Amino acid sequence: MDYNFTARIEEEFDEVASGKMKWNSMLDDFYTPFKKDVEKTIETAERIKGERELGIDAQSGKKVLARMGRYGPMVQIGDVSDEEKPRFAKLKNTQSIETISLDEAMDLFRLPRNLGTFEDKDVVVNIGRFGPYIAHDNKFYSLGKEIDPYSITLEEGIPIVESKRKAKEERTIKVFEKEKIQVLRGPYGPYIKQGLKNYKLSKEQQERAADLSLEEVTKTIEELKANPPKKTARRKKRN
């Protein structure tokens, strides 16, 4: 940024407005050197693609790239034009596209990891859209930031599955599997959940949440969809 340049241009605008300077000569004085600077930059600067080619995957012989993806920085083996679909892995929070090495990138493809079995079901750790998680018996349990999915063991994973499963069971009051509707216990009392949307129950319904029928729950959802509750604006606290 050149603040002196900006101030000078503003002065010249004022002179043009007052008739002391012709606008076409002013633009010519600005544009001619500016155009030369742009052309020089295009010739000498490295084109920024938003990706880096790190090397070749020794196993597949395909290129390994570090680039930005839909959900953040990631590494990719292969190209979208290949017959076989590319493989992707999300970068760790401590890594960046500019500095990650080929060895570090390949290490990211150690996921998903099968830690072993628990209750005759595989325990698998992976990283998804919302971060690292454990998958067990077709259920998914998120991992805290303090847990490294690349080093967690089966002995460390089983208590996580058990505790999160117990918390989920305590939270669940009623489930209508076919309709994908749940009656859950929340911090403000029982409520309805359908898909990703939540619906509030009346105080009377909350008191008998365990006895709610599918017909009543469906009717409540339809009524709330037709007449959604008005959002009240929060008052700002005064200092």
PyRosetta script that sets phi, psi and omega in degrees:
from pyrosetta import init, pose_from_sequence

init()
pose = pose_from_sequence("MDYNFTARIEEEFDEVASGKMKWNSMLDDFYTPFKKDVEKTIETAERIKGERELGIDAQSGKKVLARMGRYGPMVQIGDVSDEEKPRFAKLKNTQSIETISLDEAMDLFRLPRNLGTFEDKDVVVNIGRFGPYIAHDNKFYSLGKEIDPYSITLEEGIPIVESKRKAKEERTIKVFEKEKIQVLRGPYGPYIKQGLKNYKLSKEQQERAADLSLEEVTKTIEELKANPPKKTARRKKRN")
pose.set_psi(1, 134.1)
pose.set_omega(1, 177.3)
pose.set_phi(2, -119.0)
pose.set_psi(2, 99.3)
pose.set_omega(2, -176.5)
pose.set_phi(3, -69.2)
pose.set_psi(3, -29.8)
pose.set_omega(3, 177.5)
pose.set_phi(4, -66.0)
pose.set_psi(4, -38.9)
pose.set_omega(4, 177.7)
pose.set_phi(5, -63.0)
pose.set_psi(5, -44.3)
pose.set_omega(5, 179.7)
pose.set_phi(6, -61.5)
pose.set_psi(6, -43.4)
pose.set_omega(6, -180.0)
pose.set_phi(7, -64.3)
pose.set_psi(7, -38.9)
pose.set_omega(7, -179.5)
pose.set_phi(8, -66.0)
pose.set_psi(8, -41.3)
pose.set_omega(8, 178.7)
pose.set_phi(9, -62.5)
pose.set_psi(9, -40.5)
pose.set_omega(9, 178.7)
pose.set_phi(10, -63.0)
pose.set_psi(10, -38.6)
pose.set_omega(10, 177.5)
pose.set_phi(11, -64.6)
pose.set_psi(11, -40.3)
pose.set_omega(11, 179.8)
pose.set_phi(12, -67.8)
pose.set_psi(12, -34.6)
pose.set_omega(12, 174.7)
pose.set_phi(13, -60.1)
pose.set_psi(13, -42.4)
pose.set_omega(13, 179.1)
pose.set_phi(14, -63.1)
pose.set_psi(14, -38.5)
pose.set_omega(14, 179.6)
pose.set_phi(15, -67.9)
pose.set_psi(15, -37.3)
pose.set_omega(15, 176.6)
pose.set_phi(16, -64.7)
pose.set_psi(16, -43.0)
pose.set_omega(16, -179.1)
pose.set_phi(17, -63.8)
pose.set_psi(17, -33.7)
pose.set_omega(17, -178.6)
pose.set_phi(18, -88.5)
pose.set_psi(18, -1.8)
pose.set_omega(18, 178.1)
pose.set_phi(19, 85.3)
pose.set_psi(19, 9.2)
pose.set_omega(19, -179.6)
pose.set_phi(20, -83.3)
pose.set_psi(20, -16.0)
pose.set_omega(20, -178.8)
pose.set_phi(21, -141.0)
pose.set_psi(21, 142.2)
pose.set_omega(21, 178.1)
pose.set_phi(22, -80.5)
pose.set_psi(22, 133.7)
pose.set_omega(22, -174.8)
pose.set_phi(23, -64.7)
pose.set_psi(23, -35.1)
pose.set_omega(23, -177.6)
pose.set_phi(24, -69.6)
pose.set_psi(24, -34.9)
pose.set_omega(24, 177.7)
pose.set_phi(25, -71.1)
pose.set_psi(25, -34.5)
pose.set_omega(25, 178.0)
pose.set_phi(26, -64.6)
pose.set_psi(26, -45.9)
pose.set_omega(26, 179.7)
pose.set_phi(27, -65.1)
pose.set_psi(27, -36.5)
pose.set_omega(27, 179.8)
pose.set_phi(28, -65.3)
pose.set_psi(28, -41.5)
pose.set_omega(28, 178.5)
pose.set_phi(29, -63.2)
pose.set_psi(29, -31.9)
pose.set_omega(29, -179.7)
pose.set_phi(30, -82.4)
pose.set_psi(30, -46.2)
pose.set_omega(30, -169.4)
pose.set_phi(31, -71.9)
pose.set_psi(31, -38.0)
pose.set_omega(31, -176.0)
pose.set_phi(32, -59.6)
pose.set_psi(32, -53.4)
pose.set_omega(32, 177.7)
pose.set_phi(33, -68.9)
pose.set_psi(33, -31.2)
pose.set_omega(33, 179.6)
pose.set_phi(34, -64.9)
pose.set_psi(34, -42.5)
pose.set_omega(34, 179.8)
pose.set_phi(35, -62.0)
pose.set_psi(35, -40.4)
pose.set_omega(35, 178.9)
pose.set_phi(36, -64.5)
pose.set_psi(36, -40.3)
pose.set_omega(36, 179.5)
pose.set_phi(37, -63.7)
pose.set_psi(37, -42.6)
pose.set_omega(37, -179.8)
pose.set_phi(38, -63.6)
pose.set_psi(38, -45.1)
pose.set_omega(38, -179.6)
pose.set_phi(39, -63.4)
pose.set_psi(39, -38.5)
pose.set_omega(39, 179.0)
pose.set_phi(40, -66.4)
pose.set_psi(40, -40.7)
pose.set_omega(40, 179.9)
pose.set_phi(41, -64.2)
pose.set_psi(41, -42.0)
pose.set_omega(41, 179.3)
pose.set_phi(42, -62.2)
pose.set_psi(42, -37.6)
pose.set_omega(42, -178.3)
pose.set_phi(43, -72.5)
pose.set_psi(43, -37.0)
pose.set_omega(43, -171.2)
pose.set_phi(44, -100.3)
pose.set_psi(44, -26.5)
pose.set_omega(44, -175.8)
pose.set_phi(45, -80.7)
pose.set_psi(45, 146.5)
pose.set_omega(45, 176.8)
pose.set_phi(46, -75.2)
pose.set_psi(46, 133.2)
pose.set_omega(46, -179.6)
pose.set_phi(47, -67.1)
pose.set_psi(47, 131.3)
pose.set_omega(47, -178.4)
pose.set_phi(48, -93.1)
pose.set_psi(48, 115.9)
pose.set_omega(48, -177.7)
pose.set_phi(49, -101.6)
pose.set_psi(49, -10.6)
pose.set_omega(49, -175.5)
pose.set_phi(50, 77.9)
pose.set_psi(50, 15.6)
pose.set_omega(50, 178.9)
pose.set_phi(51, -151.6)
pose.set_psi(51, 157.6)
pose.set_omega(51, 176.5)
pose.set_phi(52, -129.3)
pose.set_psi(52, 136.5)
pose.set_omega(52, 173.5)
pose.set_phi(53, -88.2)
pose.set_psi(53, 119.2)
pose.set_omega(53, -174.0)
pose.set_phi(54, -91.3)
pose.set_psi(54, -26.2)
pose.set_omega(54, -178.0)
pose.set_phi(55, 152.3)
pose.set_psi(55, -153.4)
pose.set_omega(55, -176.5)
pose.set_phi(56, -120.9)
pose.set_psi(56, 136.2)
pose.set_omega(56, 174.7)
pose.set_phi(57, -72.4)
pose.set_psi(57, 118.3)
pose.set_omega(57, -175.3)
pose.set_phi(58, -62.1)
pose.set_psi(58, -29.7)
pose.set_omega(58, -176.3)
pose.set_phi(59, -77.6)
pose.set_psi(59, -44.1)
pose.set_omega(59, -175.7)
pose.set_phi(60, -102.0)
pose.set_psi(60, -18.7)
pose.set_omega(60, -177.0)
pose.set_phi(61, 77.1)
pose.set_psi(61, 11.8)
pose.set_omega(61, -178.1)
pose.set_phi(62, -97.0)
pose.set_psi(62, 158.4)
pose.set_omega(62, 179.7)
pose.set_phi(63, -67.4)
pose.set_psi(63, 147.6)
pose.set_omega(63, 175.5)
pose.set_phi(64, -115.4)
pose.set_psi(64, 122.3)
pose.set_omega(64, -177.8)
pose.set_phi(65, -118.2)
pose.set_psi(65, 147.7)
pose.set_omega(65, 168.7)
pose.set_phi(66, -111.5)
pose.set_psi(66, 125.2)
pose.set_omega(66, -175.9)
pose.set_phi(67, -156.2)
pose.set_psi(67, 173.3)
pose.set_omega(67, 176.3)
pose.set_phi(68, -84.7)
pose.set_psi(68, 134.9)
pose.set_omega(68, 176.8)
pose.set_phi(69, -115.5)
pose.set_psi(69, -173.5)
pose.set_omega(69, -177.6)
pose.set_phi(70, -62.2)
pose.set_psi(70, -34.8)
pose.set_omega(70, -176.9)
pose.set_phi(71, -112.2)
pose.set_psi(71, 22.2)
pose.set_omega(71, 175.3)
pose.set_phi(72, 122.5)
pose.set_psi(72, -173.2)
pose.set_omega(72, -178.0)
pose.set_phi(73, -65.5)
pose.set_psi(73, 141.5)
pose.set_omega(73, -177.6)
pose.set_phi(74, -153.9)
pose.set_psi(74, 171.2)
pose.set_omega(74, 173.1)
pose.set_phi(75, -117.2)
pose.set_psi(75, 152.1)
pose.set_omega(75, -173.2)
pose.set_phi(76, -137.7)
pose.set_psi(76, 134.0)
pose.set_omega(76, 173.9)
pose.set_phi(77, -108.6)
pose.set_psi(77, 120.2)
pose.set_omega(77, -179.5)
pose.set_phi(78, 96.5)
pose.set_psi(78, 177.8)
pose.set_omega(78, -177.1)
pose.set_phi(79, -125.1)
pose.set_psi(79, 153.2)
pose.set_omega(79, -178.5)
pose.set_phi(80, -63.6)
pose.set_psi(80, -22.4)
pose.set_omega(80, -179.8)
pose.set_phi(81, -81.8)
pose.set_psi(81, -10.2)
pose.set_omega(81, 179.3)
pose.set_phi(82, -68.0)
pose.set_psi(82, 154.3)
pose.set_omega(82, 177.9)
pose.set_phi(83, -64.4)
pose.set_psi(83, -40.4)
pose.set_omega(83, 176.5)
pose.set_phi(84, -89.3)
pose.set_psi(84, 135.0)
pose.set_omega(84, -176.7)
pose.set_phi(85, -63.9)
pose.set_psi(85, 146.0)
pose.set_omega(85, 178.3)
pose.set_phi(86, -65.6)
pose.set_psi(86, 158.1)
pose.set_omega(86, 174.3)
pose.set_phi(87, -104.7)
pose.set_psi(87, 143.6)
pose.set_omega(87, -176.2)
pose.set_phi(88, -127.4)
pose.set_psi(88, 150.7)
pose.set_omega(88, 174.3)
pose.set_phi(89, -147.6)
pose.set_psi(89, 137.0)
pose.set_omega(89, -177.9)
pose.set_phi(90, -80.5)
pose.set_psi(90, 141.0)
pose.set_omega(90, 177.9)
pose.set_phi(91, -72.3)
pose.set_psi(91, 150.1)
pose.set_omega(91, 173.4)
pose.set_phi(92, -70.8)
pose.set_psi(92, 161.5)
pose.set_omega(92, 180.0)
pose.set_phi(93, -62.1)
pose.set_psi(93, -25.0)
pose.set_omega(93, -177.9)
pose.set_phi(94, -88.8)
pose.set_psi(94, -0.9)
pose.set_omega(94, -177.0)
pose.set_phi(95, -108.5)
pose.set_psi(95, 159.1)
pose.set_omega(95, 177.8)
pose.set_phi(96, -140.7)
pose.set_psi(96, 158.0)
pose.set_omega(96, 179.8)
pose.set_phi(97, -60.7)
pose.set_psi(97, -36.4)
pose.set_omega(97, -174.2)
pose.set_phi(98, -71.6)
pose.set_psi(98, -26.4)
pose.set_omega(98, -171.5)
pose.set_phi(99, -118.9)
pose.set_psi(99, -13.5)
pose.set_omega(99, -175.7)
pose.set_phi(100, -64.2)
pose.set_psi(100, 140.0)
pose.set_omega(100, -179.6)
pose.set_phi(101, -96.2)
pose.set_psi(101, 170.1)
pose.set_omega(101, 178.7)
pose.set_phi(102, -62.5)
pose.set_psi(102, -44.4)
pose.set_omega(102, -179.9)
pose.set_phi(103, -61.7)
pose.set_psi(103, -42.0)
pose.set_omega(103, 179.3)
pose.set_phi(104, -65.8)
pose.set_psi(104, -37.3)
pose.set_omega(104, 179.0)
pose.set_phi(105, -65.7)
pose.set_psi(105, -44.7)
pose.set_omega(105, -178.5)
pose.set_phi(106, -66.0)
pose.set_psi(106, -30.0)
pose.set_omega(106, 179.2)
pose.set_phi(107, -64.6)
pose.set_psi(107, -28.0)
pose.set_omega(107, -179.2)
pose.set_phi(108, -67.4)
pose.set_psi(108, -21.0)
pose.set_omega(108, -178.0)
pose.set_phi(109, -84.8)
pose.set_psi(109, 11.8)
pose.set_omega(109, 173.5)
pose.set_phi(110, -74.2)
pose.set_psi(110, -12.0)
pose.set_omega(110, 176.6)
pose.set_phi(111, -97.5)
pose.set_psi(111, 146.6)
pose.set_omega(111, 1.5)
pose.set_phi(112, -73.7)
pose.set_psi(112, 150.0)
pose.set_omega(112, 179.3)
pose.set_phi(113, -113.3)
pose.set_psi(113, 130.0)
pose.set_omega(113, 174.6)
pose.set_phi(114, -90.4)
pose.set_psi(114, 112.3)
pose.set_omega(114, -175.9)
pose.set_phi(115, -80.3)
pose.set_psi(115, -19.8)
pose.set_omega(115, -176.4)
pose.set_phi(116, 139.7)
pose.set_psi(116, -158.5)
pose.set_omega(116, -178.3)
pose.set_phi(117, -119.6)
pose.set_psi(117, 148.8)
pose.set_omega(117, 175.6)
pose.set_phi(118, -142.1)
pose.set_psi(118, 124.5)
pose.set_omega(118, -176.1)
pose.set_phi(119, 56.1)
pose.set_psi(119, 40.1)
pose.set_omega(119, 178.3)
pose.set_phi(120, 63.5)
pose.set_psi(120, 21.3)
pose.set_omega(120, 177.6)
pose.set_phi(121, -125.9)
pose.set_psi(121, 143.1)
pose.set_omega(121, 178.7)
pose.set_phi(122, -64.9)
pose.set_psi(122, 142.8)
pose.set_omega(122, 173.2)
pose.set_phi(123, -111.1)
pose.set_psi(123, 113.0)
pose.set_omega(123, -174.3)
pose.set_phi(124, -120.4)
pose.set_psi(124, 134.9)
pose.set_omega(124, 177.3)
pose.set_phi(125, -110.2)
pose.set_psi(125, 139.9)
pose.set_omega(125, -177.7)
pose.set_phi(126, -155.5)
pose.set_psi(126, 175.4)
pose.set_omega(126, 175.2)
pose.set_phi(127, -119.4)
pose.set_psi(127, 127.9)
pose.set_omega(127, 179.9)
pose.set_phi(128, -116.9)
pose.set_psi(128, -164.0)
pose.set_omega(128, -177.5)
pose.set_phi(129, -58.7)
pose.set_psi(129, -35.8)
pose.set_omega(129, -176.1)
pose.set_phi(130, -104.1)
pose.set_psi(130, 15.9)
pose.set_omega(130, 176.2)
pose.set_phi(131, 112.9)
pose.set_psi(131, -174.5)
pose.set_omega(131, -177.8)
pose.set_phi(132, -68.7)
pose.set_psi(132, 149.2)
pose.set_omega(132, -178.8)
pose.set_phi(133, -154.9)
pose.set_psi(133, 163.5)
pose.set_omega(133, 172.8)
pose.set_phi(134, -109.6)
pose.set_psi(134, 133.8)
pose.set_omega(134, 176.2)
pose.set_phi(135, -109.2)
pose.set_psi(135, 130.1)
pose.set_omega(135, 179.6)
pose.set_phi(136, -151.2)
pose.set_psi(136, 126.0)
pose.set_omega(136, 176.9)
pose.set_phi(137, 55.2)
pose.set_psi(137, 44.2)
pose.set_omega(137, 178.6)
pose.set_phi(138, 63.8)
pose.set_psi(138, 21.9)
pose.set_omega(138, 175.8)
pose.set_phi(139, -124.8)
pose.set_psi(139, 153.7)
pose.set_omega(139, -172.9)
pose.set_phi(140, -125.2)
pose.set_psi(140, 134.6)
pose.set_omega(140, -177.3)
pose.set_phi(141, -128.7)
pose.set_psi(141, 119.9)
pose.set_omega(141, -176.9)
pose.set_phi(142, -69.4)
pose.set_psi(142, 149.8)
pose.set_omega(142, 178.3)
pose.set_phi(143, -104.3)
pose.set_psi(143, 145.7)
pose.set_omega(143, 177.9)
pose.set_phi(144, -71.2)
pose.set_psi(144, 162.5)
pose.set_omega(144, -178.6)
pose.set_phi(145, -63.3)
pose.set_psi(145, -23.8)
pose.set_omega(145, -177.6)
pose.set_phi(146, -79.2)
pose.set_psi(146, -7.1)
pose.set_omega(146, -177.2)
pose.set_phi(147, -103.3)
pose.set_psi(147, 127.8)
pose.set_omega(147, 179.8)
pose.set_phi(148, -90.5)
pose.set_psi(148, 114.3)
pose.set_omega(148, -178.8)
pose.set_phi(149, -65.1)
pose.set_psi(149, -16.9)
pose.set_omega(149, -178.6)
pose.set_phi(150, -84.0)
pose.set_psi(150, -13.2)
pose.set_omega(150, -177.3)
pose.set_phi(151, -127.8)
pose.set_psi(151, -8.0)
pose.set_omega(151, -178.6)
pose.set_phi(152, -60.3)
pose.set_psi(152, 142.4)
pose.set_omega(152, -178.7)
pose.set_phi(153, -104.7)
pose.set_psi(153, 169.3)
pose.set_omega(153, 177.2)
pose.set_phi(154, -61.6)
pose.set_psi(154, -39.8)
pose.set_omega(154, -179.4)
pose.set_phi(155, -63.2)
pose.set_psi(155, -31.2)
pose.set_omega(155, 177.7)
pose.set_phi(156, -83.3)
pose.set_psi(156, -28.4)
pose.set_omega(156, -176.4)
pose.set_phi(157, -78.1)
pose.set_psi(157, -36.1)
pose.set_omega(157, -176.4)
pose.set_phi(158, -59.6)
pose.set_psi(158, -46.9)
pose.set_omega(158, 178.1)
pose.set_phi(159, -61.0)
pose.set_psi(159, -31.2)
pose.set_omega(159, 177.7)
pose.set_phi(160, -66.5)
pose.set_psi(160, -44.8)
pose.set_omega(160, 178.1)
pose.set_phi(161, -60.5)
pose.set_psi(161, -46.6)
pose.set_omega(161, -177.1)
pose.set_phi(162, -64.3)
pose.set_psi(162, -45.6)
pose.set_omega(162, -176.8)
pose.set_phi(163, -68.9)
pose.set_psi(163, -41.3)
pose.set_omega(163, -179.4)
pose.set_phi(164, -72.1)
pose.set_psi(164, -33.2)
pose.set_omega(164, 176.5)
pose.set_phi(165, -66.7)
pose.set_psi(165, -40.5)
pose.set_omega(165, 178.7)
pose.set_phi(166, -65.3)
pose.set_psi(166, -43.0)
pose.set_omega(166, 179.5)
pose.set_phi(167, -62.9)
pose.set_psi(167, -37.6)
pose.set_omega(167, 179.6)
pose.set_phi(168, -68.8)
pose.set_psi(168, -39.5)
pose.set_omega(168, 179.4)
pose.set_phi(169, -65.1)
pose.set_psi(169, -39.8)
pose.set_omega(169, 178.9)
pose.set_phi(170, -67.9)
pose.set_psi(170, -28.5)
pose.set_omega(170, -179.5)
pose.set_phi(171, -78.9)
pose.set_psi(171, -26.6)
pose.set_omega(171, -176.3)
pose.set_phi(172, -85.6)
pose.set_psi(172, 126.0)
pose.set_omega(172, 177.7)
pose.set_phi(173, -98.8)
pose.set_psi(173, -45.1)
pose.set_omega(173, -176.9)
pose.set_phi(174, -154.5)
pose.set_psi(174, 146.6)
pose.set_omega(174, -179.2)
pose.set_phi(175, -133.7)
pose.set_psi(175, 131.4)
pose.set_omega(175, 171.7)
pose.set_phi(176, -111.0)
pose.set_psi(176, 91.7)
pose.set_omega(176, -169.8)
pose.set_phi(177, -57.4)
pose.set_psi(177, -50.2)
pose.set_omega(177, -174.2)
pose.set_phi(178, -60.6)
pose.set_psi(178, -39.0)
pose.set_omega(178, -178.5)
pose.set_phi(179, -89.4)
pose.set_psi(179, -3.0)
pose.set_omega(179, -178.7)
pose.set_phi(180, 56.0)
pose.set_psi(180, 44.5)
pose.set_omega(180, 178.9)
pose.set_phi(181, -117.5)
pose.set_psi(181, 136.3)
pose.set_omega(181, 177.6)
pose.set_phi(182, -128.8)
pose.set_psi(182, 147.7)
pose.set_omega(182, 168.9)
pose.set_phi(183, -108.8)
pose.set_psi(183, 114.6)
pose.set_omega(183, -172.4)
pose.set_phi(184, -117.8)
pose.set_psi(184, 159.3)
pose.set_omega(184, 177.1)
pose.set_phi(185, -97.8)
pose.set_psi(185, 120.0)
pose.set_omega(185, -178.9)
pose.set_phi(186, -116.9)
pose.set_psi(186, 179.0)
pose.set_omega(186, -179.2)
pose.set_phi(187, -63.9)
pose.set_psi(187, -22.0)
pose.set_omega(187, -179.8)
pose.set_phi(188, -110.3)
pose.set_psi(188, 17.5)
pose.set_omega(188, 179.4)
pose.set_phi(189, 109.6)
pose.set_psi(189, 176.3)
pose.set_omega(189, -179.6)
pose.set_phi(190, -62.9)
pose.set_psi(190, 148.8)
pose.set_omega(190, 178.8)
pose.set_phi(191, -152.4)
pose.set_psi(191, 167.8)
pose.set_omega(191, 179.9)
pose.set_phi(192, -99.2)
pose.set_psi(192, 140.4)
pose.set_omega(192, 174.5)
pose.set_phi(193, -128.0)
pose.set_psi(193, 124.4)
pose.set_omega(193, 175.5)
pose.set_phi(194, -126.8)
pose.set_psi(194, 113.4)
pose.set_omega(194, -174.5)
pose.set_phi(195, 65.0)
pose.set_psi(195, -122.2)
pose.set_omega(195, 179.1)
pose.set_phi(196, -101.9)
pose.set_psi(196, 3.9)
pose.set_omega(196, -176.4)
pose.set_phi(197, -106.5)
pose.set_psi(197, 144.1)
pose.set_omega(197, 179.1)
pose.set_phi(198, -110.0)
pose.set_psi(198, 147.3)
pose.set_omega(198, 179.8)
pose.set_phi(199, -133.4)
pose.set_psi(199, 133.9)
pose.set_omega(199, -175.4)
pose.set_phi(200, -80.0)
pose.set_psi(200, 140.3)
pose.set_omega(200, 174.9)
pose.set_phi(201, -96.8)
pose.set_psi(201, 152.6)
pose.set_omega(201, 174.9)
pose.set_phi(202, -71.8)
pose.set_psi(202, 164.2)
pose.set_omega(202, 179.5)
pose.set_phi(203, -59.5)
pose.set_psi(203, -38.2)
pose.set_omega(203, -179.7)
pose.set_phi(204, -66.5)
pose.set_psi(204, -40.1)
pose.set_omega(204, 178.6)
pose.set_phi(205, -69.2)
pose.set_psi(205, -35.4)
pose.set_omega(205, 179.1)
pose.set_phi(206, -62.6)
pose.set_psi(206, -35.3)
pose.set_omega(206, -178.1)
pose.set_phi(207, -68.9)
pose.set_psi(207, -25.5)
pose.set_omega(207, 179.7)
pose.set_phi(208, -122.9)
pose.set_psi(208, 36.5)
pose.set_omega(208, -176.0)
pose.set_phi(209, -56.5)
pose.set_psi(209, -37.2)
pose.set_omega(209, -177.5)
pose.set_phi(210, -69.4)
pose.set_psi(210, -18.9)
pose.set_omega(210, -177.0)
pose.set_phi(211, -102.9)
pose.set_psi(211, 3.2)
pose.set_omega(211, -178.7)
pose.set_phi(212, -64.5)
pose.set_psi(212, 136.0)
pose.set_omega(212, 178.7)
pose.set_phi(213, -90.1)
pose.set_psi(213, 162.9)
pose.set_omega(213, 177.6)
pose.set_phi(214, -61.0)
pose.set_psi(214, -39.1)
pose.set_omega(214, -180.0)
pose.set_phi(215, -60.9)
pose.set_psi(215, -44.5)
pose.set_omega(215, -178.8)
pose.set_phi(216, -69.9)
pose.set_psi(216, -40.7)
pose.set_omega(216, 179.4)
pose.set_phi(217, -63.6)
pose.set_psi(217, -44.2)
pose.set_omega(217, 179.0)
pose.set_phi(218, -62.5)
pose.set_psi(218, -42.2)
pose.set_omega(218, 179.2)
pose.set_phi(219, -63.0)
pose.set_psi(219, -40.2)
pose.set_omega(219, 178.9)
pose.set_phi(220, -63.6)
pose.set_psi(220, -42.1)
pose.set_omega(220, 179.0)
pose.set_phi(221, -61.8)
pose.set_psi(221, -46.3)
pose.set_omega(221, -178.9)
pose.set_phi(222, -63.2)
pose.set_psi(222, -40.1)
pose.set_omega(222, 179.4)
pose.set_phi(223, -65.8)
pose.set_psi(223, -39.6)
pose.set_omega(223, -179.8)
pose.set_phi(224, -72.7)
pose.set_psi(224, -30.9)
pose.set_omega(224, 175.7)
pose.set_phi(225, -67.7)
pose.set_psi(225, -40.1)
pose.set_omega(225, -179.0)
pose.set_phi(226, -74.1)
pose.set_psi(226, -33.2)
pose.set_omega(226, -179.5)
pose.set_phi(227, -132.2)
pose.set_psi(227, 73.9)
pose.set_omega(227, -178.0)
pose.set_phi(228, -63.5)
pose.set_psi(228, 141.9)
pose.set_omega(228, 179.7)
pose.set_phi(229, -63.4)
pose.set_psi(229, 141.6)
pose.set_omega(229, 180.0)
pose.set_phi(230, -74.1)
pose.set_psi(230, 137.4)
pose.set_omega(230, 178.5)
pose.set_phi(231, -82.1)
pose.set_psi(231, 130.5)
pose.set_omega(231, 179.0)
pose.set_phi(232, -96.1)
pose.set_psi(232, 132.2)
pose.set_omega(232, -179.2)
pose.set_phi(233, -71.9)
pose.set_psi(233, 135.0)
pose.set_omega(233, 178.3)
pose.set_phi(234, -77.8)
pose.set_psi(234, 135.9)
pose.set_omega(234, 177.3)
pose.set_phi(235, -79.0)
pose.set_psi(235, 135.9)
pose.set_omega(235, 178.1)
pose.set_phi(236, -74.8)
pose.set_psi(236, 137.4)
pose.set_omega(236, 179.2)
pose.set_phi(237, -75.5)
pose.set_psi(237, 135.8)
pose.set_omega(237, 177.4)
pose.set_phi(238, -89.9)
pose.set_psi(238, 141.6)
pose.set_omega(238, 179.1)
pose.set_phi(239, -75.6)
pose.dump_pdb("model.pdb")
